[in-house]
Amino acid sequence: MDITYIIIIAAIALLSWAVSAKLKSKFETYSKVGLRNGMSGAEIAEKMLSDHGIRDVRVISTPGRLTDHYNPADKTVNLSEAVYNERNAAAAAVAAHECGHAVQHATAYQWLTMRSTLVPVVNIASGASQWLVIGGLILGAASGVGGGYYIAIAGLGLMALATAFSFITLPVEYDASNRALAWLKNKNMLSQQEYAGAEDALKWAARTYLVAAIGALASLLYWAFRVFGGSRD
């Protein structure tokens, strides 16, 4: 079974690398498509927030590449330096997407609320779950009895929570992109070419979350088989 796990992880890693590489390629391409309106990512973000009546969210610049995110704790739209300053289709797409999360927060979008609630727990669960499962197996979980078995079960529970979090993230990300694209289109912010680029870029960004969720599920199923299947050997 160990070789099976290695194959599964390698396949997921390869798929993740391919999608990430494609995403970077898409963003490089659409970073060369200048906006006819001449607006920067920061200006796009500020206008989207204003159009949605959101006055208590700040748009700030954050170091790094593809480090863009919305922080519900301090209500900030954090845009990477390139997105914050640049005036192209890729920057517009990312800026609007992150503002999509701010709109979700302002409207109490249920999936975002659920995701935010799970963040503290998942931060702990994702780091400890696999070690608990492995530790339980070493202590004899495969026999289906004893302390090792219950330790492994606890690890699987935490792993299941982290996996659920990955799948809860999907509607959050897809909805934020849909809100961004709807606003960009309805407000006539982009030309047809610019909009097509923004839509394609966000599509590939969403696929990175999909691959991550699939990987988390594959890992959970493998370790569950090791714990529950092993007890029947």
N, C-alpha and C positions, 0 to 999 in steps of 0.2 A: 504493500500500500504506500510505502514511503516514496517509491519511484512514481507512483500515480500522483501523489501530492506535488512532487517536483515538476512533473509534466504540466499539471493544472496551473501551478503558480507561474511556470515559465510561459505558458500560453497566454495567461492573463497579462503578465508583464510585457510580453511582446505586443499584444493588442493595445495596451495602455501606451506603450512607446509610440506605436504607429499613429494612434489618434492624437497624441500630444504633438508629434512631429507635424502632422497634418494641420493641427490648430495653429502652430507657430508659423507654418508656411502661409496659411490663410491670412493671418494677421499681418505678416510682412507684405503680402500682396495688397491688402486693403488699406494698409498704412500709406500706400503710394497714391491712393484715390483721394485727392483733395476735395474739401467741401465747397460747394458753390456759395454757401452762406458765410464762409470764412470763420465760423465759430470754433472755438477750442473745446476740448472735452469738458473742461470745467464750466464753460459757458452753456454748453448743451445740458449739463447736469443741473445747473442753477435754474435754467428756464423750465426744465421738466418738473422740478420741484415746485417752482412758482405756479406753473399751470395746473398743478394738482392741489394748490392751496396749502402746501407744506412750507411753513416758515421757521420751524425749529430744528432743521437739519442743516449742518454745515458741510460744505464740499471742501475737502483738503487734499493736499498732495502727499503721497507716501512713497518712500524709496523702493527701488526694485522694478522688476519687469513682471507683468501679469500678477501683480500683488493687489489688484483692485478688489475692494470688498465694502460691504455696508456693515457698520457696527451699530446694532440696535441699542447697545448699552449706553453709548454717549451720543447717539444719533448723528453719526458722521458718515458721509460718503467718501471713502478713501480711494483716490485714483492714483495709479502709478504715475511717475513723473511724465512719461511719454504720453499717456492718455490725458493727463491734466492739461498739458501744454499744446499737444498736437491738434491739427485741424484736418482730420481725415475721417474716412468711413469707419475704420477700425476703432478710433478713439470715440467717435459718436456712438457706436454700438455698445462699447463697454460702459461708457458713462451713463447711457440711458438704461442699460441693464441694471447697474448698481442702484440707480434711482428707482428702478422697478421694485427693488427690495424695500426701499424707503416707503414707497407707496403701499406695499404689502403691510409694513409695520403700522403705517398710519390708519389703515383700514382693518387692522386686526385680522389679517389673512390667517386662517386656522392652521395651515400647514407650517407657516413661518413661526407662529406662536408655539406649536408643538415642537418644532426643531429647536427653537431657542431654549425651551424648557429642558430639553434633553442634553444640551451642550455640556454642562458641568459633569453630568454623570458619564457621558460618552468619553470625555477626555480621560477619565480614569479607567473606564471599561476597556477602551481600545488598547491601552498599554498593558493591562493585567490579564485580560481574558485568555490569550493563548498560553501564557506561562502557567496559569492555573490548570488549564486542560492538560498540558504536557506534564506538569507536576503530578496531577491526579493519575495520569496513565503510568507514570513511573512508580507511583505508590500502589498500583494494582487495580486501577479502575476497570481494566478489561475483565476482571472477575465478576463485576457487577455488584460487589459488596464492599464494605469497609469505607474508611475515611477517604481513600484515594478516589473512589467512585463519586462521592459527594463533592469533593473538591473539583473534579472534572465537570460535574453537572453545573456547579456554580460558575465555572469558567465558560461553559457553553451558554449559560444564561446571559452573561455579560457580552459574549460574542454576538448573541442573537440581538441584543439591544443595540450594539454598534451597527449590525447589519440593517436593522430596522431604520436606524438613523440615516444610513446611506440611501435607502429607498424613499424616506420622507423628504430627503434633500431634492430628489428628482422633481416633484411637482413645484417645489419652491423655485428651483432654477428655471424650469420651463415657463412657469407663470411670469417670472420677472422678465424673461426675454419677450414673451408675448405682450406684456404691458409696454415694454420699451418699443417694440416694433409698431404696435398700434399707435402710440403717441407720435413716433417719428413720421408715420404715414399720415395720420389724421391732421397733424399740424404742418404737413408739407415741409418738413425740415430738410429732407434729402431729395436729391434727384433720383430718377429711376435706377440709374447705375449705382449710385451711392447706397440706396436702400437695399438693392440686391446684394451688395457686398456686406452690409451690416447684418442682413438676415443670414447669409451663409456663415459669417464669422460666429454668430451666436449659436447657430446650429451645431457647429463643431465644438464649441465650448461646452454645450450641454452634453455632448457625447462623452466627454471626459468623466462626467459624473455618472453616466450610465455604465461605463466600463468599471468604474470604482465599485458601484453597487453590485454588479455581476461578480466581481472578484471577491467581495465580502461574502456574498451568498455561497459561492463555490467553496471558500475556505470553511464557512460554518458547516456546510453539508459534509465535507470531508472529515472534520474533527468529530462531528456527531456520529458519523459511521464508525470512526475509531473507538468512540466511547461505548455506543449502544451495540454496534455490530460485534465489537470485540468480546462483549460479555456473553455472546452466543457461540463463540468458537470453542 
